[in-house]
Amino acid sequence: MNRKGEPWNKEIEDTSPEDLLGMLKKHSQKPVLYIEDILFKNKPLRNAFSHGLFWYENEMICWVDNINSPESHSKPFIEFIQIVREQSMFTQCFLWVGAKLISEGFFEP
């Protein structure tokens, strides 16, 4: 069920982690806060990549939070790869479990 109580009519591939978190919040708060923390701890970096606000320089991945931001951030490339791998695996597992919960009717009243 979506937030309005209607049947979920999207494929899991078209479901954002934010939507799935919203659905879970109706059933349990504490695990959702833990999941939310993991999913969004690298949000500025994820947003920079989504909007093309990054570059590679001296073995570092650099980015800005937005186009008007004068301050840049950076991480060593190897650390960046570890973050991406961990974040991607966690998000994919979260969406897979969410799809199973949806298919099994967990969110239905």
Backbone torsions as a table, in degrees:
resi	resn	phi	psi	omega
1	MET	NA	142.0	176.5
2	ASN	-85.4	-173.9	-176.6
3	ARG	-63.7	-24.3	179.4
4	LYS	-88.3	0.2	-179.8
5	GLY	85.8	9.1	179.6
6	GLU	-89.0	155.9	177.9
7	PRO	-59.1	145.1	179.8
8	TRP	-76.2	118.7	-174.3
9	ASN	-113.0	17.3	179.4
10	LYS	-106.2	153.8	169.2
11	GLU	-75.5	152.5	-179.0
12	ILE	-62.0	-30.0	178.3
13	GLU	-64.6	-24.0	180.0
14	ASP	-98.3	7.2	-178.2
15	THR	-101.0	126.4	179.3
16	SER	-80.5	152.8	175.1
17	PRO	-56.9	-32.9	178.8
18	GLU	-63.3	-41.5	178.1
19	ASP	-64.1	-43.1	180.0
20	LEU	-65.3	-39.4	176.5
21	LEU	-61.8	-41.4	177.8
22	GLY	-59.7	-40.2	178.5
23	MET	-66.4	-40.6	-179.5
24	LEU	-68.5	-31.8	-178.1
25	LYS	-59.8	-26.3	178.3
26	LYS	-68.2	-21.9	-173.7
27	HIS	-106.9	-29.0	-176.8
28	SER	-162.8	133.1	-177.7
29	GLN	-92.4	-45.8	-172.8
30	LYS	-62.0	-51.7	178.2
31	PRO	-61.9	-31.6	-179.6
32	VAL	-66.4	-38.8	178.6
33	LEU	-63.9	-38.1	177.3
34	TYR	-64.9	-46.6	179.8
35	ILE	-63.7	-44.3	-179.9
36	GLU	-58.8	-42.5	179.8
37	ASP	-60.7	-44.5	-179.6
38	ILE	-67.7	-45.2	-177.2
39	LEU	-64.5	-34.7	-171.3
40	PHE	-109.1	6.3	-178.3
41	LYS	-66.2	-23.9	178.1
42	ASN	-111.9	28.4	-175.6
43	LYS	-58.2	-43.9	178.7
44	PRO	-58.6	-40.2	178.3
45	LEU	-66.5	-43.5	178.8
46	ARG	-61.8	-42.4	179.0
47	ASN	-64.2	-39.7	178.5
48	ALA	-60.4	-41.1	178.9
49	PHE	-71.3	-35.4	178.4
50	SER	-64.0	-32.3	-175.2
51	HIS	-107.4	9.1	176.2
52	GLY	69.8	31.2	-176.5
53	LEU	-103.1	43.9	-176.5
54	PHE	-136.4	162.1	175.1
55	TRP	-157.0	165.5	179.7
56	TYR	-110.4	128.2	-177.2
57	GLU	-151.7	124.4	176.8
58	ASN	51.8	49.8	179.4
59	GLU	61.9	23.8	178.5
60	MET	-123.9	144.6	168.5
61	ILE	-92.6	124.8	-178.1
62	CYS	-117.4	151.3	178.3
63	TRP	-157.5	162.3	171.3
64	VAL	-120.1	153.2	-177.4
65	ASP	-71.2	-34.3	176.4
66	ASN	-154.3	170.2	-172.9
67	ILE	-62.4	-26.9	-178.2
68	ASN	-94.8	-0.1	-176.1
69	SER	-76.1	124.1	177.5
70	PRO	-80.4	-16.7	-176.3
71	GLU	-95.2	129.4	176.7
72	SER	-108.2	160.2	179.0
73	HIS	-123.8	161.3	177.5
74	SER	-153.8	156.2	175.4
75	LYS	-142.8	146.6	173.9
76	PRO	-59.2	144.5	-176.0
77	PHE	-55.5	-41.6	-178.1
78	ILE	-64.4	-37.2	177.0
79	GLU	-67.4	-39.7	177.7
80	PHE	-60.5	-44.1	179.4
81	ILE	-61.0	-41.0	179.1
82	GLN	-64.4	-41.3	178.5
83	ILE	-62.5	-47.9	-178.2
84	VAL	-61.5	-45.4	-179.5
85	ARG	-61.4	-50.3	-178.9
86	GLU	-62.4	-45.7	-178.2
87	GLN	-64.9	-42.6	-179.5
88	SER	-64.4	-44.2	179.5
89	MET	-63.9	-43.8	-179.4
90	PHE	-63.5	-45.7	-178.9
91	THR	-63.2	-43.1	179.3
92	GLN	-63.5	-41.8	178.0
93	CYS	-64.3	-42.5	179.2
94	PHE	-60.3	-45.4	179.2
95	LEU	-67.5	-37.0	178.3
96	TRP	-63.6	-46.5	178.2
97	VAL	-63.7	-40.6	177.4
98	GLY	-60.0	-41.3	178.5
99	ALA	-62.8	-41.2	177.8
100	LYS	-63.5	-42.6	179.4
101	LEU	-63.1	-41.4	178.6
102	ILE	-64.2	-47.5	-177.3
103	SER	-65.5	-27.6	179.6
104	GLU	-90.3	3.6	176.2
105	GLY	77.0	19.5	-178.2
106	PHE	-57.2	-35.9	-174.3
107	PHE	-88.6	-1.8	-179.8
108	GLU	-82.2	146.5	-177.1
109	PRO	-66.9	NA	NA
